[in-house]
């Protein structure tokens, strides 16, 4: 299994993986998620990320998954934090527990540190115990909690 940085010609594969994430995760955990967004907006959005030097777009070989990371602009309220955000990650269901997710996260963490990040963040749905356990196993810890009321 290989992990490589996306090139412009890889954007359709990145969009397909992101669309699957929207359907599997957001569509399952968020009743307001627009699961059709990647089909409508994904090509332009992810295409711009692939070209942005402040972003990391990775694909795991043979459709195994993707990761999108980005550097966050400095926050004047937290001037000492140089933050990299793991914005999106998916491992195909038939490729889970093979080390794909770990390989993607390791590449993201190395990329972030090379760019001076001293804080890496990720968000996951509170009901997604698998994702929460995975991120905790890779060193992420709860920091903020968002509470929602409908």
N, C-alpha and C positions, 0 to 999 in steps of 0.2 A: 504494500500500500504506500502510495506516495502522497505527499502534501506539497502543493505548489501554489505560488502566488498567481492570482488571476491575471490574464491578459484580456484585452478588449474582445478577442474572439471567444473567450470563455464566459462572457456575460450571460448568454442563454442558459448555460448549465447552472450558473449561480442563481439566476432568477427561478429556475425550476426547483432548486433546493430550497430557496427562500419561500416559494409558494407552498411547498410541502410542509415547511415549518409553520407557516401561517395556518394551514388547514389542521395539522396535527396538534399543535400546541395552543395557539391563540383561539382557533375555532372551537377547541374543546374546553378551554378555561375562561374565555372572555366572551360573553354574549353580545358584546358590541363590536367585536373584531371584524373588520372588513376583509374577509379572506380573499376577496377578488382583487385587492389592491396590487399584489405583485404582477398579475396579468395585465393590468391597466398601466401601472406606473413603474414597474420594476426595471424594465429595460433602461429607461433614462436615469432612474435613481441609482441603480447598482452600476451602470456604466460610468456615471460620474465618480463613484467611489473608487472604481478600479483605476481611474486616472489621477486620483487625489493622493499626493505623497503623505498626507496626514492620516491616511486610511490603510488598512491591511485587509485584503480580500483573499481568502485561501479556499482552495478546493482540495478535498481528499479524493484520491483516484477512484475511477470506475463508479462514479456517482455515490461514493460513500458519505459525502457530506460537505459542509462549508463552515467557514467562520468569517465574520466581519468584525474588525476592530477599528477604533479610531482614537486619536488623541483629542482630548477635550481642551477647549480654550481655558486659559487661567481664570480662576474665580477669585475676585478681589476679597471675598469673605473667607477664603481658605488659601491664602497666597503661597503657603508652603507645599500644597498638594499639586503634583504634576500627574494628571490622571489619564489613564488609558481605559477606554470603555470597550468591553466585549459586547458588541451591539446585537449580534445574531450568531447562533450556532445551531447546527443540526447534524445529527448522524443518522443515516438511513436505518430504519428498524432492523433490517437483516444484517447490519454491520455493527450493531452495538455489542459491547463487551469484547471487542477485538483490539482495543487501543486506539481507535480512530479519534475519539474525542480527546484523549490525553495528548495525542500527537498534535492536534489542532491547538489546544490550549497551550502546550509547551511552546509552539511557534509564536503564538500571540504574546506570551509572557516575555520571551526573548526579544521580540520586536519592540515591545513596550519599554523594556529596560534599556535597549540600545538607544532609544529616543529620550531617555532621562525620566521616564515615568517612575514615580515612587508609590503610586496607588493604582491598582487595577480593579475595576468594578464590573459587575454583571448583574442583570435583573432576571428573575425567574418568577413564574406564577407561584404563589404560596401553596396551591394545591398540587403542584408538580413535584412530588417528593423525589422522583428519580433525578430530575435536574438539580434540585437543591442538594441532594446527597452527592452527586457528581461534582458540583462546584466546591462543596465543602472538602471533599477528598483531594481537591487540587488547590487547597489553601485559601479559598475565599471564605470570609466570615460575615455574618450579618452585621450591618452597620446602621442602616436606616430601615424603618418599617413603614410602608404606606398602608393606611387603613382606608377602606372604601365602604360607602353606604349607598345603596340604591333606593 
